[in-house]
Amino acid sequence: MSTRKFLSRIVLLLWITSLIIAGGLALFTLSKTDLLSREIPLTPSNTPSKTPQPSATMSPPTPTITVPPPTLTPIPPSSTPEIQQLQVIGSSVAGRPLEVYQFGNGPVEKFIVAGIHGGYEWNTIELADKLIDFLNNFPEVIPPDHTLYILRALTPDGLARSSGFGGRANENNVDINRNFPSNWQAEWPRAGCWDYIPISGGKAAASEPETRALMAFIQAHDFQALISYHSAALGIFPGGQPPDAGSLSLAEAVAAVSDYPYPPIDAGCVYTGQFVDWSSDQGIPAIDIELTNHQDSDFEENLKILKVFLDWSYSE
């Protein structure tokens, strides 16, 4: 083979190779252009966003759940009537109520009075409140044929004013236990008597509204016996001057179950205008019981006294 022919073939081969390469490049360019022409531009209007949050106006409605009303079982009325009843029998000088609590509905009526010396003998009122609570919880203590009344505070003005000496009198500075129309005196010998601050027995017997209210309440009833609570320390005093037989019998029955002194301690005091003496004048056996001190209610001891008091009866 001549040199000329060999070179001609080389040139031809290079020319064909160039054509093939050029054709491939052209096809590649056309293919890329077609792909680009088919892409979707990423504009704000079609850019994928995060999961949209529902707006308040577009929130789906909350489903309504219908709950049927509960079936109510009627509670039948109690067959046991309310035992304790409260009544206001009058008012103090300052207009405070005189509250009496009633337990039972029997024909035999008995009476307990506390707080005749107001705040100075506040522990007698505390005792009355404890007895009231006890009887509310245990009404069966009252015998079926009995009615028991409890006056918790005969001198509420003194209770409101002070728990010291200044709480003994009512708003008129009258000692209510010196104001009853039984041996009443405007003044009395002070030796041996309570005499810490000036105090009076009133302008006249039964001059005070507290005294008159209690007298009217007692006269409207047929009390078989009564106890007036005081403090402190002198013991058990039967009503009457001299003491009547019924009051002596009641004092002895109470003394038998308590530690209170009986006969009572004689301090030499002359007692005038006393509640239990006036009660004795009405034919009602009555006693004063003085608690041990000015702080304690002696509740447990007086529960024993309560039982004796409710069981006690007297016939001449």
Order of alpha helices (4+ residues) and beta strands (2+ residues): alpha-beta-beta-beta-alpha-beta-alpha-alpha-beta-beta-alpha-alpha-beta-alpha
